[in-house]
């Protein structure tokens, strides 16, 4: 059965939020990846931007799960997610040089099943093999200003064109630009190609056929003199893979990228807290 990656990622994408006690809340986006642990058992990994969790000062955040009802409707059912220990220490793992965070979570069975397999994360050669280039369309999921697509809490799907060149290799170009409107609350959301073109190699990349791949996660928006330029900055999926590897082995190798800092870039999370 061919996976519809857009639909599957919609189910795997969640809102992350924490009330700040003054009638506001800080909001970001996360998505779930499935991988095997050292014991061979499946693990559910929450992926988001590191700054999303760093901007949440309290020990518990809320993760926006959704429940399918028998009549075909959906209910929004956020649950507590412990992100800091009793001393305020971070319970997540972050990449040493990029704005990526991951943590293993115990998700409800339906959400654990909805998590996207690790091999859908783009590898170092995916962009080259699939001839990804400037002007290609990618899609992004998130919760701009803490808004969802409906009362069930599903994320909002947007699309934009790759707006920079070149975009690979990730070590040299750890981020790339996507031409679409970015708002606080979008940070940490997946950016993906729902159906990839035919690869230039005979074998299918990551054994996933032409179903598409996750290109990275949204981490920033571009501003000039406090004006939003409606351009998002996407961190390559390579760094998500490396951060997940750090969960099992804190000494796992991580890429020190040569660049990626853009003048005028600003984090695209709701550090400008959204009103409840």
N, C-alpha and C positions, 0 to 999 in steps of 0.2 A: 504494500500500500504506500503510495507516494504521500509524503507529509506536506500539508499546506503550512509553510513556515510562518506566514503572517498570522494565521489563526492560532497556531500552536503557541507562538510567542505572546499573543494577546492573553492567552490563558496563563502563561508563565510569568507575566509582568505584574508587579504589585506596587501599590503606593506605600511609602514609608513616611511616617509622620511622628512628631512629638509635640504635644501642647507645651507652650512656654509659660503658661500661668498668667498671662496678661490679656487673654482673649485672642491670642495669635498662636500660630503653630508653624514649625519649620517642616517643610515637605520635600521629599525627593522621590526618585523612582528606583526600583530594583527589579531584577529578574532572576529566575531560578534555573540552575544548571544541574544536571545529574551526572555523577561520576562514581566510580568504584573506589572504595576505601582500601587500605592495606590488607584487610581481611576478605576482600572481594565483594563485600556487601555494598549495595548502592547507597550513596550519600546525596543529600540535597544541599546545594550550595547557593546561598544568596549572593548575588553580584550587584554592586552599586559603585558610585563614585566615593572615594575616601572622604572627601569633604562633606558629603551628605551626613555621614555618621559623626564626623568630628563636630559638626554644628549642632549636634543634639547633646546637651549637657547632662541630662538625667540618665539614670541606669536603664530605663525601659523606654523603648519606642513602640509604635504600633505598626503592624504589617497588615495590609489590606487584603485579607483572603475573601473569596467569594464562594457561596454555596449554591449549587444547582438544586432547585426544588422539583418536586414530583410533577407539578403542573407545567413545567417548562420555563418557569421564571427563575430569577437569580436573586439572592440576598447578599448584601454587603456585610461581612462579618469580620471586622478587624480584630486581631489578637495581640497580646503583649509579646514583645520580643526583647529579651534581655541583651543589651549591647555593652554594658559596663559592669564590672564587679563592684563589690562593696566599697572599694577604695577609689572608685572612679576609673580604674584601668580599662583599657579597650579590650573587648572580647572578640574583635574581628582582626583579620590579617590584612595588611595593606602592602602594596608594591613599594619597594624602596625609593623609586624615582618617578613613578607615574601615579595619577590620581585614580587608583583602582583599589577597591576593598572587597573582600569576600569573607563569608563566615558560614560554617556548617550549621544548619537549622533542622529542627524537627517540625516538618510541615504536615498539615492534614493529608491523609492518604491521597485525596483527589489532586492536591497541589503537588505532592511528591511525584505522582504519576505524570503531571503536566510539565515537569521540569524538562528542559531541552538537553539532549545528550551532549556531552563535552565535545564530540567530534564535529559539531556544527559551528564551533568557534573557529574563525579563520586562522589558519596556520601561517607560518612565515612566507610560504610560497603561493598562498591562495590567490592573492591579488594578481600575481604574475600569470599563474596558470589560467585564471578566468579572464584575463585581459581587462581588468577593471581600470577605468581611465576617467579623466575629467569629463564631466557632462553626463556620466551614468547616473541613473536614479537609484536612490536607496530610501528605505523607509525607517521611521523612528517611532518609538512608543514612549509615552510619558504622561505626566499629570501636570500640565502647565498651570501655575498658580494654585495647585492643589485641586484642579478640576478633573473630573472623570467623564467618560463618554456618556454615562447614565447613572441612575441611582444604584445600580448593581456594583459600581466601582471598577468597571473595565477601563483600561487606559485609552488615551486618544491616539489614533494613528495619524501620522503626518508623513509627507514625502518631500524629498529635495534632491537636487543635483549635486554630485561631487564637484566642489568649487575650487579645488587646488590641484596643482601638478608640480612634481610627481607625488605619488602617494605611497610608494614603496621603494626600498625595503623599510620595514618598521624601525630598524635600528637607526636609520638615517632620518626618517620622517615618522616619528612616533605618533603623530596626530595628523589628521587631514580635515579639511573644511567641507561642510555640507550647507547648501543654500536653502535654509528654511527658517521659519520664525521660532526662536527659542525663548522660553520664559523660565523664571524661577519655578522649580518643581520638576523640570525636565531632566535635571542631572541624574545620571546613573542609568538612564533608559537605554535599551538595546537599539543599535543601528544595524540594519540588515538588508540583504538582498533576498527577496522572496523566491526568485527563480533565477538561478545563475545561467549564463550562456554556456555553450559547449566549451569545455576546457581545451587548452592547446596540447594537452598530453593525452595518451591513450587511456590511461587509468583515470577513474573518477577521483577527484580530490576528496580526501578523508572518507572515501567509500560512501558518500552521501548523494551520489548521482547529481541531478540537476535541480535539486529541491531548494537550493539557496544556501546561505551561510550568514552567520552573525559577523559583521565586519568590525564591530567595536562597541563602545558605549559613549554616550554623550557626556562631556565633562564641563564644557564652558560655552559661553556665548561671546561674540565679538562686539565691543563697543568702541566708539570714538567720541571723546568729549561728552561722555554720559549718554550718547545716542546709540541705541541698539541698531546694529547693521543687519539684523536678521540672518546671521551666519552662525552656525554651530560648529564647535570643535569636537571632533571624535577621536578618542584614544583607541588605537589598534587593539584588536582582540588578542593579539600575541601577548599583551601584558596581562590580560585576564587569565590566559593559560598559565603564565608564569606565577601569578598571584595564587591561583588554585594549587599549583605545585608546592608553594610555600606552606600550605596547610599541613601537608604530609611531611615535608622536609624543610625546616626553616633555613637550611643551608643550600637549597636548590638554587641553581644559577639564575640570575636576573640580568636582563639587558640594561645597560646604561646607555640611554639614547643620546645621540649627539646634539639634538636640538629639540624643538617643540614648544618653546616659550614664545608666545605671540604678544606683542605690545598691544594693549587695549583689550586683552582677553579678560573675561570675568566669569567666575563660577556661575553656573546656571542652576543653582539650587535655591530653595526658598529661604535663604538666609535673610532676605527681605521677607519676613514671615507673612504667610497668607492669613487673612482674617477668617475666622470660623464663620 
